[in-house]
Amino acid sequence: MILHHSSILDRNARMLTSYGLLQRKSLQMRLETLSTKSFLFLSSSNRSTSTRVPPQKVIPASSQSWNYHCFRNTSLSGPSSYHRYFSDNDLSVFGNNPYGSPDNLKYSVPRRLKQKIVTANDAVELVRSGDTVAVSGFVTQGSPEAILQALGKRFERDGNPRDLTLLFGGGPGDYGERGLSHLAKVQTMPDGTEISMLKRTIGGHYGQVPKVAELVLQNKVEAWTLPMGSISRMIRAQSTHSPGHFTSIGLGTYCDPDHLGGAANEAAKKSPLHPQLVSKIEFNGETCLIYKALPIDVAIIRGTTADSQGNITMEHESLLCDQKITAAAAKNSGGIVIAQVKRIAADGSLKSRDIQVPGPFVDCVVVVDEKDHDELHGMSYITKHSPALTGEIKIPAGEVPPMSLDIRKFIARRAFFEVRPNQVVNLGIGLPEGVASVAAEENMLNYLTLSTEPGSFGGLPASGHEFGPAFNASSLMEMNQMFDFYDGGGLDLCFLGAAQISKNGDVNVSRMSSDRLTGPGGFVDISQSTKNVVFMTPLTTKGLRVSAVHDSLSIDHEGSIKKFVNRVFEKTFSGDEAVRRGQKVFYVTERAVFRRTADHDTIELVEVAPGIDVQKDVIYQMEFTPVVSPNLKIMDRRIYRDRIMDVTSEIFGSLVDRCTYHENDHTMYLNLFGITLNTVDDVEWFMTSLRGMIRPIVQKKGPIDMVINYDGFDVSKDLESVYLDETAKIEEELYKSVKRYTGHAFKRAKLKKEMKIEDWNPNKLFDEFDVDHSGFLTREELRNGFFEKFQIRLKQNQLDVFGNKIDRTRFVHGITQILSTST
């Protein structure tokens, strides 16, 4: 058996100390020079090597059949190139007769290596100066606090490890001293020089880790703020040894290399890593960004339960914060994985389907004592444990507390008017959370699927500093998978906050000034990949007071800071890029609504609240003059009434609106989503209305083929027999055939007919898409038209074929080509 100079060897050599196989005192090897600490590792001669650590000179320990080599671990030793022969006494720690056959070793090393349970202090001894460290967690959720605390204390004690590269997406932190703030440490040496635990940071959100942000602002570390989804996929790319994450997310924003390339300070701009971290290329006619994959030396992750093999489950975790891919990336980089858990299970007792991180991924398991769970292993820094957030149970839904009639509710109510049934929606932090409250108040919450970027679907997202998981979520996926869904256009609608908005519709949420750092979180991914985007903000701030008077809005005291500015401090969202992508973008305030379209380079004022003077209360409170729509509308007065708006019927549409008749094949498509029949009168109304629509057509052309969507339809249990009897009667009387579907199956059945090109007159379709009757189509009108009519989400290269303003000739050519390839 020989010792290899490899990353695998280095990892396992470092582990031996923690496992207790070699105690630190014995590792001094009783050398003549006691300043060197060495490690011994046994491995078969056919073990693969890697190139993480440059080979160092080794000297054979014996000419016998078994060779032992000494390997120096630079993390725990001072500068030294000392290598020496081992004496029999040195090797006696491994048992008697080490030079005999391998059977004499009794497999003691492999058996002990499988016992991966160590203390936090021992685990962090494996982190070396210069390592790249990736940490799982999301804002206040799922922090490996015990490990981070121990790592910070080690630096305070030993001055090591130093010059770390910290890679993180959403945190974790408590907006104070804990989480990643444990690593934001600097020491002053006797000669006056400073040593820093961190050399560089690459993160998605710094708000919850203020100590790290402070180092960034002081220019003491190189720092970048990148989209959280891109960081998540950078890590995944490293796990497969891909060069990086290829995407269009970030184009036109501060992440674009043509702007800042994500640099958060001057130190980052001067770093040799800066031109490599985010680069721009052309691929298949599309402009893309590449977020560079970085080798990970140490992954620090968290789970709930582990066995001694290192298998990790996450039943008490509120989110799946990329623990698996972070561990895989470190493992495939030749690094190590340290996992924090709260309890240990017997080997073989964990169900294979429950294991989120397989044992072979994990090198060390740190178990937090039960008495320390609240401090070091709470579900979050806010809540020690909530089974409704971890998905263990579902609590009675109850009522979402209604908002008081104030500025937050005015904005949330107007934003809510953009909602349609059966949409998948993302709500940002802050003002956008009010949309869920309004939806509940209007009895619409059950007809939407709310989601959050770290991976929750359904339920009601937690708010404030607890943001991330959801109460009674219907499902949970890993964060990188959720961003795959988002970036691919899976969201129908998003509601996001806005700190600043410029004249061309740019939005800033990531940084307000040179001395204040936040980061974008998932904002860039969400805002650039969602078809319908609603930004929510008051028109002014600091001192603004408003009230509702007689169904109108009164400005009682104007804010002293304008939020609509000539130029944003940092461009987190690009209005021009949104036009290029064909997105539908609204900016909703308590007193006015704006939009950005291809028609103007400046945002357009399209709605104003009742009781508001456009010039005095809107335009004078902005740093620029918006375009004022010739069709300026008054915002719905119900927004300012202290009672339910009762807009459900308008959002769902009438029964007539739900029917689509195809004369060519004599087929009626009926969408019943959102209809609930609770009384006999409801059933009678429904059947009478349906007969009234269908009978004239049947009298003219005979029995009709029906295709019906039953997704979201409900009838009281005691009325089921009544409804079925009436349905049988109408079938016999009017139907030739009937097919019943739910959800997307209904849409597919409908599209089979609608996507026959020969059935469509392109000029008629052009007029249908041309909402503003301008004689040209904008990209927004084109994209919306394709989706509404054909359920086709146009890709960027498809939009580029048409240009920015599309006339009839371009439209006829383009639509024929796209429908031909989509059929």
Secondary structure, DSSP 8 states (H G I E B T S, - for coil): -----SHHHHHHHHHHHHHTSS-HHHHTTT-SSTT--EE-----TT----SSS-------S-SSSS----EE-TTTS-S--------HHHHGGG-S-TTS-GGGGTTHHHHHHT--EE-HHHHHTT--TT-EEEE--BTTBS--HHHHHHHHHHHHHH--S-SEEEE-SB--B-SSSSBGGGG--EEE-TTS-EEESEEEEEES--TT-HHHHHHHHTTSSEEEE--HHHHHHHHHHHHTT-SEEEESTTTTSTTSTTTTTTB-SHHHHHSTTHHHHEEEEEETTEEEEEEE----SEEEEE-SEE-TT--EE-TT-S---SHHHHHHHHHHTT-EEEEEESEE--TT-S-GGGEEE-GGG-SEEEE--GGGHHHHS-SBSS-S--HHHHTS------------SSHHHHHHHHHHTT--TT-EEEE-SSTTHHHHHHHHHTT-GGGSEEE-TTSEESSEE--GGG-SSEET-SEE--HHHHHHHHHTT--SEEEEE-SEEETT--EE-S-SBTTB----TTHHHHHHH-SEEEEE--SEESS-EEEEETTEEEEEE--SEESEESS-SS-SB-HHHHHHHT-EEEEE-SSEEEEE-TT-SS-EEEEE-TT--IIIIIGGGSSS--EEEEEEEE--GGGGSSS----HHHHH--TTTTEEEETTTTEEEEE-TT-EE-SHHHHHHHHHHHHHHHHHHHHHH-SEEEEEE-TT-EE-GGGHHHHHHHHHHHHHHHEEEEEEE-THHHHHHHHHHHT-GGG--HHHHHHHH-TT-SSSB-HHHHHHHHHHHH-----HHHHHHH-SSB-HHHHHHHHHHHHHHH-
